[in-house]
């Protein structure tokens, strides 16, 4: 097989860009939480799976199409995130980063094993929007196309919210300087609740779209959180758009490694990239030097 | 801390009880005690790097799995079991030196993130290297190669005691003081002349040797190994929860944590593995939020430092 044919390269590039957009949606939520709250949420990918399982339940028991269930699942997970921040995550804000790592590791263990209890360890998927669109010699998988485009739209909607609206500016103010934000009359705790809820809702949206592309089990989160960490370290910790670029880059690199090598090696790419970046720049490519 | 005499006396009693245990106990309880001692050793190993220095390792099961594989590959070649044990520790050493050299330059959270994926990468690597490891179907050892359960028990016992003695020796030494200085404020420790990189590397390598040896003993006792069992996330989870629950950075905390968690598992949770791990998650979360010093903190009579100092630098963003 001639791997270097332009069509195949283009095919891999498109596949990588689409998967990468989904990674970007997931990772920018994680980065938002880190930027605003200085909390590293190891359980972030578990919220993606929460979204995926909710969509699966809605599909199996009520025959709701995943694209429709987005409108139910995303607000529901937003609510869960809101409550969880208030009751739990708020207590680790301002503590050393390792505290938030260990606490959210606990949350992740609870969510994964609750998932195993309820859904068992077999793989689930939602077979909707199957097939591919063929343009000339290119074949683009329909669910990937829809998921990729939607992921880009959602990520930029959140970006615009942060850039343009008054509330979004308040979020950025808290990320910049919580103390001064308080003096300016911003309810910092409410902003943190909003930020966390928004971030896990983004993860849930990614999870809903994931159901159409991959089969997933309660353990699937481990691969994704690894990718997220690689992405936010490549893109810069706390930098919202950086996570977007990092996500797209990882998607493309994975697609090419998967295309020229094996898919199993593609799984290890995220880790190797992560370690490589950490070795070149111990604080990440655009990371903040003052993070302890 | 417990007083020095109480500490030594309870240690002596514990060692005597465990040394005569095989004469009294049946196979089932001896097997349970072997696993308990293995968890004590693993907990102490994690304590050596993460408890002492605050560098949280989410990937220590990797050394354990590599020790298991080293023994499983060498035993069928006719290598005696005790040499396999040393080989297990040496393999862990061979991985930990370059790995520690690279990752310990990173500050705490970045080190934790780098270690998080290690176990998964090791599992993929071992699964893919089918010619050597038999891939996903694993390696089964024939029973005549294996030492008896009593031998496995005593070996695990020695490893657990050695691990605890190492932690105690470090704790009471200048080296231990330097490690704690790194945990509280690495920059300041560096400033007063602590060779932080050398210290962290030494603690990391020590903490890798023990799981390597314990993994080798485990495979002789179970007679079977596959990638999913060798690099199980549950091993990581148990190690971390036991230390945090008992009291991280202390000598007796990991022993206490391992004993209590294994005891609870035996009494309540053995039938429900997922519920068991879920409860460990709840335990970890509760300890981190409400009792950061673990159970040992409850025994602390004299507080040498104010709690807010012991809890480390506060960086509350809203000032």
Interface residues (C-beta under 8 A of the other chain):
Chain A: X37 X38 X40 X42 X88 X91 X92 X93 X94 X95 X96 X97 X98 X99 X101 X102 X103 X105 X106 X107 X108 X109 X110 X112 X113 X114 X116 X117 X174 X178 X179 X181 X182 X188 X222 X223 X225 X226 X229 X233 X264 X267 X268 X270 X271 X274 X275 X278 X279 X282 X283 X284 X291 X292
Chain B: X54 X56 X58 X102 X103 X105 X106 X107 X108 X109 X110 X112 X113 X114 X116 X117 X118 X120 X121 X124 X125 X127 X128 X233 X237 X240 X244 X272 X274 X275 X277 X278 X280 X281 X282 X283 X284 X285 X288 X289 X292 X311 X312 X313 X314 X315 X316 X317 X318 X319
